């Protein structure tokens, strides 16, 4: 039986998932890798460790299920976006740790660019807000701070990429330096109107064109793997940044359909059709998955800390032993007893865009327990999502009738019910919540004929559970007002 192998390279782990023709998961393998925090607000990854873990889980999932390369129709890649890497073309070795999307070291550079009046031009060309979240200033920092990097880059000796490009390079033994449109659109260097790297932006950020990868549609045959990796070559059929991949995996292929992914961060995207429209609320206008015939765009609201707050409860506070315990602990209390947790550990993303906001826990009394804090952590995720959904509704003029959800925390029933309550809209969870990996499988399968068209894919998408709002609108309004007060205190912390 043929399958599609999805490589899901995330912020904290590398995974490999096998999908059958009916969309079911045939097998999965996962390995976590090290997070590096060299300074306050800095986050880095060892790209070579990423490659080793990703290759290992790909080989492992095939071995575990008695499959060989001949059983894999194609590989699709989805990846943590904006994480920025530069490597030497001759040796294939990174010149520095990858700078992770959460990293804030270039916030002051972004301040200077905004102060100099470049924000409107950048947003018009890319749909993005000038922020250290994106690749351009990270790449600029690497070229300016690693000895001899800029000279080597200008000589064509270095290659820049997001993590998909790094995987393509290693999967093909250095033959392929490429990315797809969704990842390119997150660099702040790619003009989504022209579909090309933008010369004015390259000059603004002082980036030599020689380091940049080729850009292809998401659903596209990029090449094939080196035979030595899996015993024989496997077709590389597609790639997409994780959130656009999840949008596609949730079958949000028509304007007005929206999804939210609950991962390390939280990311809501809504399909807005074939026209790139600006967002008055400073949501991002981003590229959705393209094929060779059709372009599509989406509004996006990015929340930097979501599932990571649960990791903090585990690793930082030690009030749970494993992430899976948070729901049962939070369920031991009926509410937070007035406790609010704003998880702005890496600043605030959409629609606030405040790099200097910091996490804050308010409303504590002597009666506060670890259960109240656990529940406040989960509710803090949902409140952030509600803020983004409001902006999306206002900017699009579309009454979003349901929110499709995925990602690890989408399995948390308490969180999903509170999410429906606080937004006053039904929340729909699919049977296969690994929709990020599913999206990568779909783009690869469409490019290689595994699936005929998007209609065939839509026919295999199934609902697991629908969460209907139960909270009164008055109660939801009251709680959101208190959340807004906590949010303002978070923003004022750096003043």
C-alpha atoms as one frame of an Amber mdcrd trajectory, in Angstrom:
protein
   0.000   0.000   0.000   1.351   3.383  -0.984   1.489   6.224   1.549   2.560
   9.840   1.799   5.319  10.595   4.301   4.885  13.986   5.987   7.926  15.475
   7.695   6.652  17.834  10.396   9.599  19.832  11.693   8.294  21.872  14.620
   9.698  24.239  17.211  10.288  21.629  19.906  10.291  18.310  18.048  10.732
  16.624  14.694   8.014  14.214  13.592   7.312  11.913  10.697   3.754  10.796
   9.934   2.538   8.322   7.318  -0.826   9.064   5.701  -2.929   6.588   3.777
  -5.096   7.413   0.763  -8.146   7.771   3.011  -6.353  10.429   5.069  -5.835
   8.148   8.058  -2.603   8.111  10.023  -0.749   4.847   9.442   2.175   5.573
  11.723   4.089   8.297  13.521   7.469   8.863  15.122   8.686  11.870  17.102
  11.825  13.183  18.817  12.299  16.353  20.817  15.443  18.416  20.424  17.309
  20.971  22.512  16.176  24.550  23.024  19.009  27.052  23.520  18.555  30.361
  25.405  21.913  32.183  25.215  20.537  35.515  26.495  17.280  37.060  27.668
  14.823  37.048  24.767  17.128  34.944  22.576  16.105  31.484  21.338  18.272
  29.241  19.147  18.300  25.737  17.661  21.140  23.506  16.558  20.210  22.915
  12.909  22.341  19.801  12.680  20.413  18.308  15.605  17.190  19.202  13.777
  18.365  17.346  10.676  19.483  14.296  12.670  16.197  14.048  14.546  14.124
  14.587  11.409  15.967  11.940   9.422  15.856   9.557  12.373  12.081   9.750
  12.819  11.501   9.403   9.061  13.584   6.248   8.948  12.039   5.010  12.204
   8.398   5.326  11.140   9.092   3.330   7.975  10.963   0.665   9.926   8.277
   0.433  12.609   5.599  -0.280  10.029   7.605  -2.554   7.785   7.679  -0.096
   4.902  10.423   0.818   2.485  11.034   3.739   0.163   9.094   1.872  -2.522
   5.964   2.147  -0.325   6.213   5.944  -0.123   4.528   7.760  -2.991   6.020
  11.129  -2.022   7.335  13.239   0.841   5.744  16.503   1.953   7.457  18.912
   4.327   5.955  21.289   6.849   8.088  23.346   9.174   8.356  25.937  11.893
   8.356  29.205   9.992  10.606  32.293  10.295  13.371  30.344  12.056  16.442
  31.573  10.213  19.533  29.635   9.234  22.675  30.251   7.185  25.037  27.498
   6.122  28.198  27.077   4.074  27.427  25.765   0.585  30.685  23.806   0.354
  30.711  22.109   3.758  26.957  22.059   4.371  27.620  23.216   7.951  25.651
  26.030   9.607  27.708  29.121  10.410  25.717  29.692  13.621  22.796  28.210
  15.497  19.449  28.854  13.813  17.691  31.920  15.223  14.189  30.797  16.202
  11.010  32.658  15.289  10.448  33.472  18.986  13.795  35.269  19.254  13.601
  39.019  20.021  17.252  40.056  19.644  16.525  42.264  16.629  13.613  44.195
  18.188  15.669  47.408  18.292  16.553  47.077  14.600  12.848  46.816  13.853
  12.157  49.884  15.999  14.673  51.863  13.964  13.145  50.746  10.668   9.669
  51.740  11.823  10.945  55.073  13.122  12.562  55.675   9.732   9.168  55.319
   8.052   9.554  51.963   6.281   6.540  50.184   7.811   3.988  51.021   5.117
   6.251  50.043   2.216   7.165  46.739   3.850   3.545  45.907   4.610   2.413
  46.833   1.091   4.996  44.518  -0.499   4.890  41.608   1.946   1.678  41.872
   3.975   3.823  41.767   7.125   4.377  44.094  10.063   8.004  45.040  10.683
   8.855  42.770  13.588  11.755  40.636  14.784   9.437  37.637  14.393  10.268
  37.467  10.682  13.478  36.421   8.953  14.900  39.602   7.442  16.440  41.168
  10.536  17.537  37.759  11.846  19.401  37.136   8.586  20.850  40.641   8.721
  22.059  39.977  12.281  23.770  36.717  11.274  25.584  38.333   8.365  26.709
  41.224  10.570  27.753  39.254  13.663  29.325  36.029  12.400  32.943  36.715
  11.356  33.421  36.945   7.562  29.786  35.983   6.942  28.876  39.014   4.878
  31.908  38.692   2.607  31.194  34.991   2.072  27.517  35.700   1.420  28.308
  38.286  -1.231  30.711  35.809  -2.836  27.918  33.240  -3.116  29.503  30.882
  -0.595  26.616  30.874   1.899  22.987  29.779   1.715  20.073  31.177   3.699
  16.948  29.230   4.385  14.017  28.582   6.616  13.925  25.039   7.983  12.224
  23.596   4.889  15.185  24.762   2.801  17.590  23.153   5.270  15.711  19.863
   5.015  15.597  20.019   1.200  19.365  20.640   1.153  20.118  17.660   3.370
  17.544  15.333   1.818  19.145  15.886  -1.580  22.756  15.827  -0.391  23.186
  19.536  -1.176  21.667  19.461  -4.668  18.573  21.539  -3.865  18.434  25.056
  -2.393  14.743  25.878  -2.534  11.683  26.948  -0.594   7.976  27.349  -1.241
   5.861  30.489  -1.470   4.426  30.190   2.039   7.845  30.143   3.679   9.200
  32.820   1.353   6.286  35.039   2.316   7.452  34.985   5.956  10.933  36.348
   5.311   9.931  40.027   4.859  12.060  39.929   1.699   9.624  38.382  -0.800
   7.066  40.472  -2.682   3.828  38.506  -2.889   2.504  40.729  -5.672   5.406
  39.994  -8.025   6.112  36.502  -6.671   9.830  37.253  -6.419  12.483  38.464
  -4.007  12.154  42.234  -3.827  15.238  44.259  -4.721  14.255  47.277  -2.620
  13.700  45.106   0.444  17.018  43.348  -0.078  18.685  46.750  -0.095  16.743
  47.919   2.965  17.864  44.915   5.023  21.289  44.704   3.337  20.806  41.127
   2.142  22.764  39.848  -0.889  20.552  38.008  -3.368  23.215  35.303  -3.679
  22.157  33.681  -0.378  18.490  33.243  -1.310  16.775  29.988  -2.340  14.618
  29.390  -5.408  10.904  29.794  -4.707   8.287  27.307  -5.973   4.559  26.694
  -5.408   3.708  24.674  -2.298   2.315  21.777  -4.330   5.270  21.114  -6.622
   7.726  18.331  -7.402  10.931  19.785  -5.974  13.130  16.790  -6.761  13.938
  13.520  -5.031  15.874  12.385  -1.994  19.391  11.012  -2.102  19.157   7.240
  -2.521  21.418   6.611   0.454  18.890   7.968   2.974  16.039   5.503   2.464
  17.532   2.867   0.183  16.193   4.440  -3.007  15.039   7.941  -4.023  11.657
   9.288  -2.905   9.892  12.155  -4.663   9.789  15.466  -2.793   6.274  16.563
  -3.696   5.614  19.703  -1.698   6.267  21.988   1.233   4.408  24.567   3.263
   5.029  26.541   6.427   3.235  24.936   9.323   0.311  27.327   9.637  -0.513
  27.497   5.934  -0.152  23.732   5.875  -2.690  23.453   8.694  -5.068  25.798
   6.845  -4.893  23.488   3.837  -5.107  20.411   6.034  -8.320  21.789   7.541
  -9.774  22.182   4.031 -10.108  25.941   4.462  -9.798  26.410   0.721 -12.719
  28.834   0.356 -12.879  32.488   1.492 -14.296  32.892   5.004 -13.126  29.546
   6.372 -10.824  29.872   9.396  -8.683  27.589  11.518  -6.631  27.937  14.674
  -3.624  25.784  15.484  -2.712  25.295  19.136   0.977  24.499  19.174   3.956
  26.107  20.884   2.377  29.311  19.646  -1.180  29.851  18.514  -1.937  30.727
  14.920  -5.241  31.643  13.352  -5.619  31.900   9.592  -8.648  32.749   7.504
  -8.824  32.263   3.762  -9.555  35.638   2.090  -9.448  34.481  -1.528  -7.273
  35.397  -4.483  -6.753  39.085  -3.596  -4.138  40.214  -1.071  -6.072  42.678
   1.130  -4.480  44.847   3.822  -5.667  44.483   7.430  -6.702  47.636   9.325
  -6.114  45.761  12.597  -2.537  44.946  11.628  -3.197  41.290  11.089  -0.795
  39.790   8.630  -1.819  39.252   5.042   0.003  36.089   4.127   0.243  33.590
   1.299  -1.828  30.431   1.547  -0.750  27.266  -0.274  -0.341  27.782  -4.022
  -0.194  25.366  -6.891   0.924  26.246 -10.401  -2.554  27.454 -11.431  -3.992
  29.243  -8.409  -2.963  31.832  -5.846  -4.655  32.238  -2.478  -4.144  34.562
   0.481  -5.100  34.579   4.134  -5.318  36.825   7.145  -3.171  35.594   9.989
  -2.992  36.363  13.664   0.094  34.988  15.389   0.222  34.399  19.142   3.747
  33.719  20.337   3.060  31.675  23.473   0.285  29.071  23.683   1.249  25.459
  24.377   4.576  26.783  25.630   2.773  28.104  28.709   1.941  24.516  29.644
   5.604  23.591  29.228   6.421  26.463  31.584   3.968  25.131  34.171   5.818
  21.815  33.905   9.448  22.903  33.592   9.449  26.370  35.151   7.017  26.058
  38.046   6.919  22.277  38.428   3.199  22.212  39.219   2.620  19.394  36.738
   4.867  16.481  35.843   3.743  16.144  32.224   1.872  18.434  29.847  -1.039
  15.999  29.661  -1.816  16.623  33.342  -2.836  20.250  32.879  -6.447  19.533
  31.906  -7.168  17.276  34.857  -5.540  19.739  37.270  -7.430  22.720  35.833
 -10.675  20.733  35.965 -10.482  20.441  39.740 -11.693  24.057  40.048 -14.769
  25.627  38.458 -13.000  28.837  37.451  -9.770  30.752  38.044 -11.138  32.606
  41.090 -10.189  35.890  39.431  -6.660  34.868  38.386  -5.488  35.907  34.907
  -2.252  34.847  33.257  -1.003  36.813  30.244   1.737  34.603  28.713   3.685
  37.401  27.004   7.019  35.673  27.591   8.225  36.710  24.121   6.188  39.880
  23.747   2.711  40.032  22.244   1.824  39.173  18.667  -1.361  40.035  16.793
  -3.281  42.237  17.093  -1.123  44.027  19.694   2.411  43.697  18.280   4.252
  44.729  21.412   7.789  43.319  21.536   8.367  44.651  25.036   5.287  43.308
  26.828   6.079  40.621  29.386   4.185  37.817  31.034   2.085  38.713  34.044
   0.042  36.792  36.612  -2.581  38.900  38.383  -5.491  38.443  40.775  -3.637
  36.236  43.262  -4.975  35.734  46.788  -4.097  33.416  49.656  -6.753  31.114
  48.265  -5.035  30.753  44.893  -3.893  27.199  44.166  -1.878  25.582  41.439
  -5.182  24.455  39.911  -6.297  28.083  39.538  -2.982  28.947  37.871  -3.263
  25.950  35.524  -6.781  26.982  34.551  -5.681  30.607  34.078  -2.908  29.404
  31.776  -5.392  27.564  29.545  -7.820  30.478  29.580  -4.963  32.840  28.701
  -4.516  30.900  25.473  -8.230  31.188  24.656  -8.410  34.908  25.442  -5.537
  35.611  23.036  -7.340  33.654  20.315 -10.526  35.630  20.963  -8.656  38.925
  20.467  -7.405  37.743  17.085 -10.802  36.406  16.021 -12.416  39.772  16.770
  -9.885  41.533  14.562 -10.369  38.994  11.792 -14.130  39.401  11.846 -13.849
  43.183  11.768 -11.278  43.368   8.971 -12.890  40.789   6.699 -16.483  41.820
   7.266 -17.290  38.101   7.354 -19.326  36.513  10.142 -17.118  33.539  10.973
 -19.589  30.815  11.843 -17.123  28.227  13.082 -13.510  27.928  14.078 -11.732
  24.750  12.991  -9.037  23.716  15.439  -5.969  21.516  15.416  -2.627  21.044
  17.089  -1.732  19.267  20.302  -3.801  21.401  22.693  -6.917  20.969  20.524
  -7.280  17.607  22.274  -7.887  19.478  25.542 -11.676  19.466  25.964 -11.649
  22.037  28.764  -9.712  24.500  26.616 -11.883  23.895  23.555 -15.111  24.407
  25.506 -13.814  27.622  27.069 -12.678  28.741  23.625 -16.194  28.307  22.243
 -17.648  30.073  25.283 -15.400  33.108  25.099 -15.754  33.682  21.324 -19.453
  32.817  21.176 -18.850  30.612  18.141 -18.789  26.856  17.695 -15.409  25.186
  17.681 -14.972  22.214  15.349 -12.311  19.592  15.984 -11.564  17.088  13.195
 -10.922  13.404  13.766  -7.359  13.838  12.555  -6.019  16.788  14.564  -2.573
  16.441  12.988  -3.737  18.778  10.243  -0.382  20.529   9.913   1.202  17.276
   8.793  -1.926  16.404   6.808  -1.591  19.640   4.836   1.976  18.729   3.897
   0.780  15.301   2.816  -2.021  16.846   0.752   0.190  19.282  -1.183   2.669
  16.487  -1.923  -0.088  14.061  -2.882  -1.747  16.557  -5.215   1.529  17.356
  -6.976   2.223  13.684  -7.607  -1.268  12.370  -8.399  -1.836  10.488  -5.140
  -5.055  12.484  -4.829  -6.867  13.780  -7.893  -7.979  17.200  -6.628  -9.019
  19.167  -3.542 -12.574  17.823  -3.786 -11.259  14.315  -3.218  -9.337  15.508
  -0.173 -12.375  17.338   1.207 -14.374  14.103   1.008 -12.056  12.389   3.530
 -12.098  15.185   6.150 -14.215  14.187   9.178 -15.415  15.946  12.344 -14.577
  14.480  15.746 -16.474  16.886  18.014 -18.254  20.241  17.913 -18.071  22.498
  20.997 -21.059  24.850  21.203 -20.927  28.018  23.370 -22.522  27.501  26.799
 -21.490  30.669  28.642 -23.856  33.630  28.562 -22.736  36.570  26.442 -22.831
  38.788  29.550 -20.438  36.500  31.423 -18.117  36.220  28.438 -18.087  40.006
  28.098 -17.255  40.422  31.803 -14.366  37.966  31.656 -12.953  39.523  28.518
 -13.043  42.955  30.159 -10.938  41.645  33.057  -8.592  39.998  30.557  -8.166
  43.373  28.835  -7.137  44.922  32.168  -4.513  42.227  32.699  -3.319  42.704
  29.137  -2.744  46.417  29.699  -0.639  45.686  32.773   1.453  43.319  30.666
   2.042  46.052  28.109   2.971  48.602  30.774   5.630  46.412  32.382   8.500
  47.740  30.242   7.536  51.389  30.599
